[in-house]
Amino acid sequence: MDLQQSGRRKDVLPEGATSGDIGGKLRRERLALGYSIDDMSVITGLTRQEIDDAERGIGGNPAIFMRLRAATRKF
């Protein structure tokens, strides 16, 4: 079954955006809040490597992007 048919979104990136674009924005937001990667790891439960990869646009796992986005919007 196609994800579109099941009622779930197929992707979470805005049209035309790349995972690198989103990762860079998340990194800027994290730094603007004064948080290190270690801080974000504690807040999100993600590993340092997962956060670093996401901020560099490696992997493109939507669940990781969503967790980081939620964490930067809490504060």
MMTF fields as JSON, N, C-alpha, C and O atoms, coordinates in Angstrom:
{
  "mmtfVersion": "1.0.0",
  "mmtfProducer": "UNKNOWN",
  "numBonds": 299,
  "numAtoms": 300,
  "numGroups": 75,
  "numChains": 1,
  "numModels": 1,
  "chainsPerModel": [1],
  "groupsPerChain": [75],
  "chainIdList": ["A"],
  "bondAtomList": [4, 2, 8, 6, 12, 10, 16, 14, 20, 18, 24, 22, 28, 26, 32, 30, 36, 34, 40, 38, 44, 42, 48, 46, 52, 50, 56, 54, 60, 58, 64, 62, 68, 66, 72, 70, 76, 74, 80, 78, 84, 82, 88, 86, 92, 90, 96, 94, 100, 98, 104, 102, 108, 106, 112, 110, 116, 114, 120, 118, 124, 122, 128, 126, 132, 130, 136, 134, 140, 138, 144, 142, 148, 146, 152, 150, 156, 154, 160, 158, 164, 162, 168, 166, 172, 170, 176, 174, 180, 178, 184, 182, 188, 186, 192, 190, 196, 194, 200, 198, 204, 202, 208, 206, 212, 210, 216, 214, 220, 218, 224, 222, 228, 226, 232, 230, 236, 234, 240, 238, 244, 242, 248, 246, 252, 250, 256, 254, 260, 258, 264, 262, 268, 266, 272, 270, 276, 274, 280, 278, 284, 282, 288, 286, 292, 290, 296, 294],
  "bondOrderList": [1, 1, 1, 1, 1, 1, 1, 1, 1, 1, 1, 1, 1, 1, 1, 1, 1, 1, 1, 1, 1, 1, 1, 1, 1, 1, 1, 1, 1, 1, 1, 1, 1, 1, 1, 1, 1, 1, 1, 1, 1, 1, 1, 1, 1, 1, 1, 1, 1, 1, 1, 1, 1, 1, 1, 1, 1, 1, 1, 1, 1, 1, 1, 1, 1, 1, 1, 1, 1, 1, 1, 1, 1, 1],
  "groupList": [{"groupName": "MET", "atomNameList": ["N", "CA", "C", "O"], "elementList": ["N", "C", "C", "O"], "formalChargeList": [0, 0, 0, 0], "bondAtomList": [1, 0, 2, 1, 3, 2], "bondOrderList": [1, 1, 2], "singleLetterCode": "M", "chemCompType": "L-PEPTIDE LINKING"}, {"groupName": "ASP", "atomNameList": ["N", "CA", "C", "O"], "elementList": ["N", "C", "C", "O"], "formalChargeList": [0, 0, 0, 0], "bondAtomList": [1, 0, 2, 1, 3, 2], "bondOrderList": [1, 1, 2], "singleLetterCode": "D", "chemCompType": "L-PEPTIDE LINKING"}, {"groupName": "LEU", "atomNameList": ["N", "CA", "C", "O"], "elementList": ["N", "C", "C", "O"], "formalChargeList": [0, 0, 0, 0], "bondAtomList": [1, 0, 2, 1, 3, 2], "bondOrderList": [1, 1, 2], "singleLetterCode": "L", "chemCompType": "L-PEPTIDE LINKING"}, {"groupName": "GLN", "atomNameList": ["N", "CA", "C", "O"], "elementList": ["N", "C", "C", "O"], "formalChargeList": [0, 0, 0, 0], "bondAtomList": [1, 0, 2, 1, 3, 2], "bondOrderList": [1, 1, 2], "singleLetterCode": "Q", "chemCompType": "L-PEPTIDE LINKING"}, {"groupName": "SER", "atomNameList": ["N", "CA", "C", "O"], "elementList": ["N", "C", "C", "O"], "formalChargeList": [0, 0, 0, 0], "bondAtomList": [1, 0, 2, 1, 3, 2], "bondOrderList": [1, 1, 2], "singleLetterCode": "S", "chemCompType": "L-PEPTIDE LINKING"}, {"groupName": "GLY", "atomNameList": ["N", "CA", "C", "O"], "elementList": ["N", "C", "C", "O"], "formalChargeList": [0, 0, 0, 0], "bondAtomList": [1, 0, 2, 1, 3, 2], "bondOrderList": [1, 1, 2], "singleLetterCode": "G", "chemCompType": "PEPTIDE LINKING"}, {"groupName": "ARG", "atomNameList": ["N", "CA", "C", "O"], "elementList": ["N", "C", "C", "O"], "formalChargeList": [0, 0, 0, 0], "bondAtomList": [1, 0, 2, 1, 3, 2], "bondOrderList": [1, 1, 2], "singleLetterCode": "R", "chemCompType": "L-PEPTIDE LINKING"}, {"groupName": "LYS", "atomNameList": ["N", "CA", "C", "O"], "elementList": ["N", "C", "C", "O"], "formalChargeList": [0, 0, 0, 0], "bondAtomList": [1, 0, 2, 1, 3, 2], "bondOrderList": [1, 1, 2], "singleLetterCode": "K", "chemCompType": "L-PEPTIDE LINKING"}, {"groupName": "VAL", "atomNameList": ["N", "CA", "C", "O"], "elementList": ["N", "C", "C", "O"], "formalChargeList": [0, 0, 0, 0], "bondAtomList": [1, 0, 2, 1, 3, 2], "bondOrderList": [1, 1, 2], "singleLetterCode": "V", "chemCompType": "L-PEPTIDE LINKING"}, {"groupName": "PRO", "atomNameList": ["N", "CA", "C", "O"], "elementList": ["N", "C", "C", "O"], "formalChargeList": [0, 0, 0, 0], "bondAtomList": [1, 0, 2, 1, 3, 2], "bondOrderList": [1, 1, 2], "singleLetterCode": "P", "chemCompType": "L-PEPTIDE LINKING"}, {"groupName": "GLU", "atomNameList": ["N", "CA", "C", "O"], "elementList": ["N", "C", "C", "O"], "formalChargeList": [0, 0, 0, 0], "bondAtomList": [1, 0, 2, 1, 3, 2], "bondOrderList": [1, 1, 2], "singleLetterCode": "E", "chemCompType": "L-PEPTIDE LINKING"}, {"groupName": "ALA", "atomNameList": ["N", "CA", "C", "O"], "elementList": ["N", "C", "C", "O"], "formalChargeList": [0, 0, 0, 0], "bondAtomList": [1, 0, 2, 1, 3, 2], "bondOrderList": [1, 1, 2], "singleLetterCode": "A", "chemCompType": "L-PEPTIDE LINKING"}, {"groupName": "THR", "atomNameList": ["N", "CA", "C", "O"], "elementList": ["N", "C", "C", "O"], "formalChargeList": [0, 0, 0, 0], "bondAtomList": [1, 0, 2, 1, 3, 2], "bondOrderList": [1, 1, 2], "singleLetterCode": "T", "chemCompType": "L-PEPTIDE LINKING"}, {"groupName": "ILE", "atomNameList": ["N", "CA", "C", "O"], "elementList": ["N", "C", "C", "O"], "formalChargeList": [0, 0, 0, 0], "bondAtomList": [1, 0, 2, 1, 3, 2], "bondOrderList": [1, 1, 2], "singleLetterCode": "I", "chemCompType": "L-PEPTIDE LINKING"}, {"groupName": "TYR", "atomNameList": ["N", "CA", "C", "O"], "elementList": ["N", "C", "C", "O"], "formalChargeList": [0, 0, 0, 0], "bondAtomList": [1, 0, 2, 1, 3, 2], "bondOrderList": [1, 1, 2], "singleLetterCode": "Y", "chemCompType": "L-PEPTIDE LINKING"}, {"groupName": "ASN", "atomNameList": ["N", "CA", "C", "O"], "elementList": ["N", "C", "C", "O"], "formalChargeList": [0, 0, 0, 0], "bondAtomList": [1, 0, 2, 1, 3, 2], "bondOrderList": [1, 1, 2], "singleLetterCode": "N", "chemCompType": "L-PEPTIDE LINKING"}, {"groupName": "PHE", "atomNameList": ["N", "CA", "C", "O"], "elementList": ["N", "C", "C", "O"], "formalChargeList": [0, 0, 0, 0], "bondAtomList": [1, 0, 2, 1, 3, 2], "bondOrderList": [1, 1, 2], "singleLetterCode": "F", "chemCompType": "L-PEPTIDE LINKING"}],
  "groupTypeList": [0, 1, 2, 3, 3, 4, 5, 6, 6, 7, 1, 8, 2, 9, 10, 5, 11, 12, 4, 5, 1, 13, 5, 5, 7, 2, 6, 6, 10, 6, 2, 11, 2, 5, 14, 4, 13, 1, 1, 0, 4, 8, 13, 12, 5, 2, 12, 6, 3, 10, 13, 1, 1, 11, 10, 6, 5, 13, 5, 5, 15, 9, 11, 13, 16, 0, 6, 2, 6, 11, 11, 12, 6, 7, 16],
  "groupIdList": [1, 2, 3, 4, 5, 6, 7, 8, 9, 10, 11, 12, 13, 14, 15, 16, 17, 18, 19, 20, 21, 22, 23, 24, 25, 26, 27, 28, 29, 30, 31, 32, 33, 34, 35, 36, 37, 38, 39, 40, 41, 42, 43, 44, 45, 46, 47, 48, 49, 50, 51, 52, 53, 54, 55, 56, 57, 58, 59, 60, 61, 62, 63, 64, 65, 66, 67, 68, 69, 70, 71, 72, 73, 74, 75],
  "secStructList": [7, 7, 6, 6, 6, 6, 6, 1, 7, 1, 7, 7, 1, 7, 6, 6, 7, 7, 2, 2, 2, 2, 2, 2, 2, 2, 2, 2, 2, 2, 2, 2, 6, 6, 7, 7, 2, 2, 2, 2, 2, 2, 2, 2, 7, 7, 7, 2, 2, 2, 2, 2, 2, 2, 2, 6, 6, 7, 1, 7, 7, 2, 2, 2, 2, 2, 2, 2, 2, 2, 2, 2, 2, 7, 7],
  "xCoordList": [0.844, 0.0, 0.889, 1.834, 0.592, 1.29, 0.965, -0.172, 1.961, 1.726, 0.664, -0.068, 0.573, -0.454, -1.841, -2.762, -1.996, -3.284, -3.667, -4.854, -2.68, -2.984, -3.338, -3.699, -3.236, -3.575, -2.401, -2.549, -1.232, -0.044, 0.753, 0.731, 1.456, 2.286, 3.461, 4.039, 3.796, 4.912, 6.251, 7.213, 6.317, 7.54, 7.176, 6.022, 8.164, 7.91, 8.694, 8.583, 9.482, 10.239, 9.375, 8.616, 9.486, 8.754, 9.194, 10.33, 8.303, 8.617, 9.869, 9.977, 10.802, 12.034, 13.143, 14.284, 12.846, 13.86, 14.616, 14.065, 15.874, 16.674, 16.909, 16.698, 17.343, 17.637, 18.778, 18.839, 19.685, 20.76, 20.229, 20.719, 19.219, 18.59, 17.971, 18.177, 17.216, 16.527, 17.547, 17.41, 18.559, 19.587, 20.322, 20.594, 20.644, 21.314, 20.449, 20.938, 19.169, 18.24, 18.143, 18.144, 18.059, 18.002, 19.269, 19.203, 20.415, 21.682, 21.686, 22.078, 21.257, 21.204, 20.265, 20.572, 19.124, 18.176, 18.772, 18.618, 19.453, 20.086, 21.12, 21.146, 21.97, 23.011, 22.417, 22.928, 21.349, 20.694, 20.144, 20.072, 19.758, 19.265, 20.411, 20.187, 21.63, 22.788, 23.009, 23.677, 22.454, 22.566, 23.665, 23.841, 24.399, 25.396, 24.697, 23.52, 25.438, 24.889, 24.605, 23.618, 25.467, 25.221, 23.911, 23.145, 23.648, 22.385, 21.198, 20.233, 21.275, 20.172, 19.997, 18.884, 21.099, 21.014, 20.199, 19.366, 20.447, 19.694, 18.223, 17.336, 17.968, 16.598, 15.791, 14.627, 16.408, 15.67, 15.764, 14.919, 16.791, 17.01, 17.72, 17.867, 18.161, 18.911, 20.391, 20.842, 21.143, 22.587, 23.241, 22.663, 24.462, 25.235, 25.392, 25.279, 25.653, 25.855, 24.59, 24.661, 23.437, 22.174, 21.937, 21.497, 22.229, 22.038, 23.023, 22.64, 24.29, 25.31, 24.975, 25.068, 24.589, 24.225, 23.033, 23.038, 22.024, 20.834, 21.193, 20.717, 22.027, 22.408, 23.255, 23.279, 23.945, 24.742, 23.968, 24.497, 22.72, 21.886, 22.152, 21.81, 22.765, 23.071, 21.961, 21.573, 21.461, 20.452, 19.036, 18.32, 18.632, 17.292, 16.147, 15.058, 16.358, 15.288, 14.283, 14.619, 13.061, 12.069, 11.774, 11.516, 11.808, 11.521, 12.566, 12.237, 13.816, 14.879, 14.695, 14.802, 14.418, 14.181, 13.015, 13.079, 11.965, 10.789, 11.113, 10.644, 11.903, 12.278, 13.144, 12.96, 14.086, 14.937, 14.131, 14.325, 13.244, 12.4, 11.529, 11.404, 10.934, 10.092, 10.915, 10.438, 12.14, 12.987, 13.368, 13.431, 13.623, 14.015, 12.821, 12.997, 11.628, 10.419, 9.864, 8.945, 10.402, 9.915, 10.325, 9.622, 11.456, 12.057, 11.891, 12.348],
  "yCoordList": [-1.179, 0.0, 1.241, 1.33, 2.179, 3.455, 4.282, 4.278, 4.989, 5.805, 6.867, 7.224, 7.373, 8.368, 7.751, 8.411, 6.503, 5.829, 5.518, 5.452, 5.327, 4.997, 6.23, 6.115, 7.413, 8.636, 9.265, 10.32, 8.635, 9.212, 9.96, 9.612, 10.992, 11.753, 10.914, 10.145, 11.066, 10.324, 10.902, 10.159, 12.222, 12.852, 14.03, 14.454, 14.548, 15.678, 16.915, 17.956, 16.822, 17.97, 18.85, 18.345, 20.171, 21.059, 20.818, 20.416, 21.063, 20.848, 21.63, 22.823, 20.953, 21.573, 21.618, 21.931, 21.319, 21.35, 20.023, 18.966, 20.106, 18.891, 18.639, 19.523, 17.437, 17.144, 18.026, 18.343, 18.426, 19.347, 20.721, 21.345, 21.203, 22.49, 22.442, 23.341, 21.395, 21.244, 21.061, 21.661, 20.243, 20.013, 21.286, 21.525, 22.101, 23.372, 24.303, 24.987, 24.323, 25.161, 24.667, 25.468, 23.364, 22.81, 23.144, 23.454, 23.078, 23.416, 24.875, 25.187, 25.773, 27.201, 27.449, 28.245, 26.769, 26.928, 26.412, 27.037, 25.267, 24.712, 25.684, 25.954, 26.208, 27.133, 28.433, 28.993, 28.914, 30.14, 29.968, 30.928, 28.746, 28.449, 28.234, 28.149, 28.149, 27.943, 26.498, 26.228, 25.563, 24.147, 23.47, 23.729, 22.599, 21.762, 20.516, 20.276, 19.742, 18.472, 17.559, 16.823, 17.608, 16.806, 17.217, 16.36, 18.526, 19.003, 18.449, 17.96, 18.528, 18.05, 16.543, 16.028, 15.846, 14.397, 14.067, 13.161, 14.81, 14.593, 14.955, 14.226, 16.076, 16.558, 15.615, 15.334, 15.124, 14.351, 12.841, 12.105, 12.372, 10.933, 10.362, 9.146, 11.228, 10.796, 10.726, 11.367, 9.954, 9.899, 11.127, 11.802, 11.399, 12.515, 12.304, 13.248, 11.066, 10.768, 11.032, 11.589, 10.638, 10.885, 12.386, 12.821, 13.164, 14.616, 15.219, 16.024, 14.834, 15.352, 15.006, 15.86, 13.767, 13.353, 14.157, 14.609, 14.333, 15.08, 16.52, 17.059, 17.144, 18.535, 18.683, 19.751, 17.623, 17.658, 17.134, 17.093, 16.734, 16.273, 14.849, 14.451, 14.076, 12.678, 11.796, 11.943, 10.899, 9.947, 10.346, 9.578, 11.511, 11.988, 11.268, 11.183, 10.74, 10.056, 11.088, 11.876, 11.099, 12.101, 12.106, 13.165, 10.94, 10.879, 11.65, 12.301, 11.576, 12.31, 13.804, 14.577, 14.22, 15.647, 16.162, 17.264, 15.377, 15.805, 15.94, 16.874, 15.026, 15.114, 16.336, 17.025, 16.608, 17.783, 19.066, 20.019, 19.084, 20.261, 20.522, 21.664, 19.484, 19.643, 20.173, 21.013, 19.691, 20.129, 21.599, 22.305, 22.073, 23.476, 24.408, 25.606, 23.89, 24.709, 24.752, 25.523, 23.94, 23.91, 25.151, 25.584, 25.718, 26.75, 28.134, 29.108],
  "zCoordList": [0.0, 0.0, 0.0, 0.783, -0.86, -0.931, 0.312, 0.783, 0.839, 2.033, 1.801, 2.724, 0.584, 0.276, 0.425, 0.906, 0.022, 0.106, 1.544, 1.865, 2.413, 3.802, 4.623, 5.794, 4.014, 4.724, 5.448, 6.064, 5.385, 6.008, 4.957, 3.776, 5.4, 4.47, 4.0, 4.768, 2.762, 2.195, 2.659, 2.851, 2.838, 3.314, 4.201, 4.248, 4.898, 5.78, 5.368, 6.016, 4.31, 3.847, 2.959, 2.131, 3.128, 2.225, 0.786, 0.535, -0.141, -1.552, -1.933, -1.651, -2.568, -3.023, -1.978, -2.319, -0.726, 0.333, 0.362, 0.053, 0.734, 0.89, 2.372, 3.202, 2.697, 4.099, 4.603, 5.791, 3.701, 4.082, 4.449, 5.39, 3.706, 4.028, 5.416, 6.231, 5.674, 6.954, 8.075, 9.141, 7.842, 8.856, 9.237, 10.414, 8.243, 8.515, 9.343, 10.242, 9.035, 9.802, 11.241, 12.175, 11.421, 12.776, 13.562, 14.751, 12.898, 13.565, 13.99, 15.115, 13.11, 13.454, 14.63, 15.517, 14.637, 15.742, 17.051, 18.1, 16.982, 18.189, 18.741, 19.942, 17.868, 18.306, 18.841, 19.811, 18.222, 18.69, 20.104, 20.872, 20.437, 21.783, 22.776, 23.984, 22.26, 23.123, 23.526, 24.524, 22.762, 23.097, 22.295, 21.105, 22.973, 22.311, 21.763, 22.032, 21.001, 20.526, 21.724, 21.725, 22.736, 23.945, 24.615, 25.056, 24.693, 25.272, 24.49, 25.077, 23.166, 22.33, 22.457, 22.36, 22.674, 22.861, 24.11, 24.098, 25.181, 26.422, 26.224, 26.668, 25.559, 25.361, 24.473, 24.76, 23.392, 22.389, 22.557, 22.046, 23.272, 23.366, 22.148, 22.029, 21.243, 20.065, 20.41, 21.36, 19.646, 19.865, 19.251, 18.399, 19.704, 19.119, 17.61, 16.828, 17.216, 15.794, 14.984, 13.888, 15.513, 14.804, 14.615, 13.55, 15.644, 15.562, 14.572, 13.723, 14.678, 13.771, 12.323, 11.441, 12.077, 10.719, 10.199, 9.054, 11.033, 10.61, 10.27, 9.27, 11.093, 10.846, 9.589, 8.977, 9.203, 7.975, 6.771, 5.66, 6.99, 5.886, 5.464, 4.35, 6.352, 6.045, 6.604, 7.763, 5.8, 6.259, 5.899, 5.256, 6.297, 5.938, 6.618, 6.05, 7.829, 8.547, 9.065, 9.949, 8.533, 8.943, 10.439, 11.011, 11.082, 12.52, 13.323, 14.315, 12.897, 13.59, 13.387, 14.34, 12.156, 11.896, 12.736, 13.281, 12.841, 13.601, 15.091, 15.742, 15.632, 17.052, 17.317, 18.321, 16.422, 16.59, 16.444, 17.199, 15.49, 15.278, 16.503, 16.946, 17.043, 18.231, 19.403, 20.167, 19.547, 20.661, 20.536, 21.543, 19.321, 19.159, 19.274, 19.494, 19.132, 19.242, 20.66, 20.936, 21.56, 22.941, 23.713, 24.627, 23.348, 24.183, 23.611, 24.208]
}
